[in-house]
């Protein structure tokens, strides 16, 4: 399934955001497991805090005394007030020489050579984070009462304060992402407003064109639908020539209005079934000049006036009204001229029947280089052979029966011609 550009861009933004957050959490995990520094300090057990970062408390919860020894239970709590977690910690508690350990919990304990008790963590309390604490205890048998007043604590800070340099890069990337995303949202909002305005402009333009086309159709019912077909043929030629979307759209409009000047031709001349006199032929030929004058004020649509004025010029310079030659004839007029001739040959007229496919191709190819631009003839012949012209005829067939309600709307213009 093909997604529109807006959806694709949104998915890209969300993907980048997911990558940024993933990078952030990876950095946090890595920084927490990076041995940034060693912490070592004697912690008071008398109630005073000799360190604001790590401090300890001790409770004697049970004591039994006999004639020869004293059994004492000690419960310790060590609090972490550093800016990161502490891991791989170890503690030493000074006791009387000859003391023996009867029991322990939440830690492994052993007596070292200097008489101190060494405490090492279990697997589940190997580290403890900022704001957390670790508890452990043991029961000692000694010859007299013991009240340790300090404990030596050693550990490793496993987080870099403020994160690593990579975290700062992530913050910058997130800031850039936020700026671009806000810009994307604002741009999308403005683009939607622009499209709505553009659609409204198209409606206004087509309303004006409906007026012209209605006048032409009222004068020449035999060519009803001719302007719309010519517009679609011309736009398709432009599209196949890889012209810009704006140009394809303008050529469509030019095709719609190329015969606007016919409203100046008398009905009797326009619909005459017999041979025209020289004066009558001159009146019909003058519809190009009349169209050019009529559309002179329509300067906001590039090429519209020139197409109405020059679409009967010939590539060899023998056309009218000015006898322009070759590429001095505007491109829009050359394209519409080929499309106009094809529709005239493929439609029934008051003075003759329509030609068949082979006859039309032969006529167009014979006119290549004389009546028509050879580079445009190629596209027109391709459209005949691949059946595009038949699709256009089917789409416009309902309007060729003389119905009086024929009007163009923006839906008559394919999306690519609208530039959407």
C-alpha positions in Angstrom: 0.0 0.0 0.0 1.4 3.4 -1.1 1.3 6.1 1.6 1.0 9.8 0.9 3.9 12.0 1.6 2.5 13.5 4.8 2.0 10.0 6.3 5.5 8.9 5.2 7.0 12.1 6.8 5.1 11.5 10.0 6.4 7.9 10.2 9.9 9.1 9.6 9.6 11.6 12.5 8.2 8.9 14.8 11.0 6.5 13.8 13.6 9.1 14.5 12.0 9.8 17.9 12.0 6.1 18.7 15.7 5.9 17.8 16.5 8.9 20.0 14.6 7.4 23.0 16.3 4.0 22.5 19.7 5.7 22.4 18.8 7.6 25.6 17.8 4.4 27.5 20.9 2.6 26.2 23.1 5.5 27.4 21.4 5.4 30.8 21.9 1.7 31.2 25.5 2.0 30.1 26.3 4.9 32.4 24.7 3.1 35.3 27.0 0.1 34.7 30.1 2.2 34.1 32.5 2.3 37.0 33.0 6.0 37.2 34.8 6.3 40.6 35.6 4.5 43.8 33.9 5.5 47.0 35.6 4.7 50.3 34.8 6.2 53.7 34.4 5.4 57.4 30.8 5.7 58.3 29.8 6.6 61.8 27.5 4.3 63.7 26.9 6.6 66.6 24.1 8.6 65.0 26.1 11.4 63.4 26.6 11.6 59.7 30.2 12.0 58.8 29.2 11.9 55.1 26.3 13.4 53.3 26.5 10.9 50.5 26.6 7.6 52.3 25.8 7.0 56.0 25.0 4.0 58.2 23.0 3.0 61.2 23.4 0.1 63.6 20.9 -1.5 66.0 21.7 -4.1 68.7 18.5 -6.1 68.6 19.4 -9.0 70.9 22.1 -9.7 73.4 22.7 -12.8 75.6 25.4 -12.9 78.3 26.9 -16.0 80.0 29.8 -16.4 82.4 32.3 -16.8 79.6 30.9 -15.0 76.5 28.4 -12.5 75.1 26.3 -13.2 72.1 25.1 -10.1 70.3 22.9 -9.5 67.3 23.8 -6.5 65.1 21.5 -5.1 62.3 23.1 -2.6 59.9 21.6 -0.3 57.3 23.7 1.7 54.8 22.0 4.5 52.9 22.9 5.8 49.4 22.6 9.5 49.0 25.0 9.8 46.1 23.9 10.9 42.6 24.1 7.4 41.2 24.1 3.8 42.2 26.7 2.0 44.3 27.8 -1.5 43.3 30.4 -4.2 44.2 30.4 -2.8 47.8 32.3 -4.3 50.7 32.2 -3.3 54.4 34.5 -3.9 57.4 33.3 -3.8 61.1 36.0 -3.7 63.8 35.4 -6.3 66.6 37.4 -7.8 69.4 40.0 -10.3 68.5 38.8 -13.8 69.0 35.2 -13.0 68.2 33.4 -15.6 66.3 30.4 -15.4 63.9 27.4 -17.5 64.8 25.0 -16.4 62.1 24.5 -13.8 59.3 21.8 -12.6 56.9 21.6 -10.6 53.6 25.4 -10.7 53.3 28.4 -13.0 53.5 30.6 -12.4 56.6 34.0 -13.6 57.7 36.6 -12.6 60.2 39.8 -11.2 58.7 43.3 -11.3 60.1 43.1 -8.0 62.0 40.0 -9.1 63.8 37.6 -7.1 61.6 34.5 -8.7 60.2 34.4 -8.4 56.4 30.9 -8.1 54.9 30.3 -8.8 51.2 26.9 -8.5 49.4 24.8 -11.3 48.1 23.8 -11.5 44.4 20.5 -9.7 45.0 22.0 -6.6 46.9 25.2 -6.3 44.9 24.2 -2.7 44.1 21.7 -0.2 45.3 20.6 3.0 43.6 20.3 6.6 44.7 17.8 6.9 47.6 17.9 3.2 48.4 19.6 1.3 51.2 21.0 -2.1 51.9 20.5 -4.0 55.1 22.5 -6.9 56.6 23.4 -8.3 60.0 25.2 -11.0 62.0 25.4 -12.6 65.4 28.8 -12.5 67.1 30.1 -14.3 70.1 32.8 -12.5 72.0 34.4 -12.3 75.4 32.8 -8.9 76.3 30.2 -6.5 75.1 31.1 -4.7 71.8 29.7 -1.5 70.5 31.3 -0.7 67.1 31.3 3.0 66.5 32.2 3.0 62.8 32.2 0.9 59.7 34.5 1.1 56.7 32.5 1.1 53.5 33.9 0.8 50.0 32.0 0.8 46.8 32.0 1.9 43.2 29.8 4.6 41.7 28.4 3.1 38.6 26.9 6.3 37.0 28.6 9.3 35.5 27.1 12.5 37.0 24.8 14.1 34.4 25.4 11.2 32.0 28.1 10.7 29.4 28.9 13.0 26.5 26.6 10.9 24.4 23.6 11.8 26.5 24.3 15.5 25.8 24.3 14.7 22.1 21.0 12.9 22.5 19.5 16.0 24.2 20.7 18.2 21.3 19.2 15.7 18.8 15.9 15.7 20.7 15.9 19.5 20.6 16.5 19.5 16.8 13.8 16.9 16.3 11.3 19.0 18.3 12.1 22.1 16.2 11.8 20.2 12.9 8.6 18.4 14.1 6.9 21.7 15.1 8.0 23.1 11.7 6.5 20.1 10.0 3.1 20.6 11.8 3.0 24.3 11.0 3.9 23.6 7.4 1.2 21.0 7.2 -1.3 23.3 8.6 -0.3 26.1 6.2 -0.3 23.6 3.3 -3.9 22.5 4.1 -5.0 26.1 4.2 -3.2 26.7 0.9 -4.9 23.7 -0.7 -8.3 24.8 0.4 -7.6 28.3 -1.0 -6.3 26.7 -4.2 -9.5 24.5 -4.5 -11.6 27.6 -4.0 -9.6 29.4 -6.7 -10.2 26.5 -9.0 -13.9 26.6 -8.4 -14.0 30.3 -9.3 -11.9 29.6 -12.4 -14.1 26.7 -13.5 -17.3 28.7 -12.9 -16.0 31.3 -15.4 -15.1 28.5 -17.8 -18.5 27.0 -17.5 -19.9 30.3 -18.8 -17.7 30.3 -21.9 -18.3 26.6 -22.6 -22.1 27.0 -22.2 -22.1 29.8 -24.8 -20.0 27.7 -27.2 -22.1 24.6 -26.8 -25.3 26.6 -27.3 -24.0 27.9 -30.6 -22.6 24.6 -31.9 -24.4 21.5 -30.5 -22.5 19.2 -32.9 -19.3 19.9 -31.0 -20.7 19.5 -27.5 -18.0 18.1 -25.2 -15.3 19.0 -27.7 -13.5 21.5 -25.4 -13.4 19.1 -22.5 -12.0 16.3 -24.6 -9.4 18.5 -26.2 -8.4 19.7 -22.6 -8.0 16.1 -21.5 -6.0 15.0 -24.6 -3.7 18.1 -24.2 -3.1 17.6 -20.5 -2.3 13.9 -21.1 0.2 14.9 -23.8 1.8 17.4 -21.4 2.0 14.8 -18.7 3.7 12.3 -21.1 6.1 15.0 -22.1 7.1 15.2 -18.4 6.1 18.9 -18.0 5.6 20.2 -14.5 2.2 19.7 -12.8 1.5 23.4 -12.9 2.0 23.4 -16.7 -0.1 20.3 -17.1 -2.9 22.1 -15.2 -2.6 25.3 -17.2 -2.6 23.3 -20.5 -5.9 21.7 -19.3 -7.4 25.1 -18.8 -6.0 26.3 -22.2 -7.7 23.3 -23.8 -11.0 24.2 -22.2 -10.9 27.8 -23.5 -9.2 27.3 -26.8 -12.4 27.9 -28.8 -13.8 30.7 -26.6 -13.7 33.0 -29.6 -16.4 31.0 -31.5 -19.1 32.9 -29.6 -18.3 35.7 -32.0 -19.0 33.6 -35.1 -22.6 33.8 -36.4 -24.7 30.7 -35.9 -25.5 30.4 -39.6 -21.8 30.3 -40.5 -20.8 28.0 -37.6 -23.5 25.4 -38.4 -23.5 25.7 -42.2 -23.5 22.2 -43.7 -22.3 23.2 -47.1 -19.2 24.8 -48.5 -18.1 28.1 -46.9 -17.5 31.2 -48.9 -14.2 33.0 -48.5 -15.8 35.6 -46.2 -17.4 32.9 -44.1 -14.1 31.0 -43.8 -12.5 34.3 -42.7 -15.2 34.7 -40.0 -14.5 31.3 -38.6 -10.7 31.8 -38.7 -11.2 35.1 -36.9 -12.4 33.1 -33.8 -8.8 32.8 -32.8 -8.3 36.5 -32.7 -11.6 37.0 -31.0 -10.6 34.4 -28.4 -7.2 36.1 -27.8 -8.9 39.5 -27.2 -11.6 37.9 -25.0 -9.0 36.2 -22.7 -6.6 39.1 -22.6 -7.5 39.9 -19.0 -7.0 36.3 -17.9 -3.3 36.9 -17.3 -3.2 34.9 -14.0 -3.3 31.7 -16.0 -0.2 31.5 -18.1 -0.6 30.5 -21.8 -4.4 30.6 -21.9 -4.7 33.6 -24.2 -1.8 32.5 -26.4 -3.4 29.1 -26.9 -6.8 30.5 -28.0 -5.0 32.9 -30.4 -2.4 30.5 -31.9 -3.8 26.9 -31.8 -4.5 27.1 -35.6 -0.9 28.1 -36.5 0.9 25.4 -38.5 4.4 24.1 -37.8 5.5 25.1 -41.4 4.3 28.7 -41.0 1.2 28.5 -43.2 -1.4 28.7 -40.4 -3.3 31.6 -39.0 -3.7 34.3 -37.7 -0.1 35.3 -37.8 1.7 32.6 -39.8 4.0 31.7 -36.9 6.5 28.9 -37.6 8.1 26.0 -35.7 8.9 26.7 -32.0 7.9 30.3 -32.4 4.4 28.9 -31.9 3.8 28.7 -28.1 4.1 25.2 -26.7 0.6 25.2 -25.3 -0.8 26.1 -28.7 1.2 23.4 -30.4 -0.1 20.8 -28.0 -3.7 21.9 -28.1 -3.5 22.2 -31.9 -2.7 18.5 -32.2 -5.4 17.5 -29.7 -8.0 19.8 -31.4 -7.3 18.3 -34.8 -7.6 14.7 -33.4 -11.0 15.5 -31.8 -12.2 17.1 -35.0 -11.2 14.1 -37.1 -12.7 11.6 -34.6 -16.1 13.4 -34.2 -19.1 13.6 -36.5 -19.5 17.1 -37.9 -22.4 18.7 -39.7 -20.4 18.6 -43.0 -18.8 15.1 -42.7 -18.6 11.8 -40.8 -15.8 11.0 -38.4 -12.6 9.2 -39.6 -11.6 5.8 -38.3 -8.5 5.1 -36.2 -6.2 4.2 -39.1 -7.4 7.2 -41.2 -6.8 9.5 -38.2 -3.3 8.2 -37.5 -2.4 8.5 -41.2 -3.7 12.1 -41.3 -1.8 13.1 -38.2 1.5 11.5 -39.3 1.2 13.1 -42.8 0.8 16.4 -41.0 3.9 15.9 -38.9 6.4 18.6 -39.6 4.0 20.6 -41.7 0.8 21.1 -39.7 2.0 19.6 -36.4 5.1 19.6 -34.2 6.7 16.2 -34.9 7.6 15.8 -31.2 4.0 16.2 -30.1 2.6 13.9 -32.9 4.4 11.0 -31.4 2.6 11.3 -28.1 -0.8 11.8 -29.8 -0.3 8.6 -31.9 0.7 6.7 -28.7 -2.5 7.8 -27.0 -4.6 6.6 -29.9 -2.8 3.2 -30.0 -2.9 2.6 -26.3 -6.6 3.4 -26.0 -6.3 6.5 -23.8 -8.5 8.5 -26.3 -11.2 5.9 -26.0 -11.3 6.3 -22.2 -11.7 10.0 -22.6 -14.6 9.5 -25.1 -16.3 7.1 -22.7 -16.0 9.6 -19.8 -17.5 12.4 -21.9 -20.1 10.4 -23.8 -22.9 11.4 -21.5 -22.3 15.1 -22.4 -22.3 14.5 -26.2 -26.1 13.8 -26.3 -27.0 17.5 -26.1 -27.9 17.6 -22.4 -28.2 21.2 -21.2 -26.8 20.7 -17.8 -23.2 20.2 -18.8 -20.9 22.0 -16.3 -17.3 21.4 -15.3 -16.3 21.1 -11.6 -12.9 20.6 -10.0 -13.7 16.9 -10.0 -13.4 17.0 -13.8 -9.6 17.7 -13.5 -7.5 14.7 -12.5 -5.5 15.2 -9.4 -2.2 15.5 -11.1 -3.6 18.4 -13.3 -4.7 20.2 -10.1 -1.2 20.0 -8.7 -2.4 18.3 -5.5 
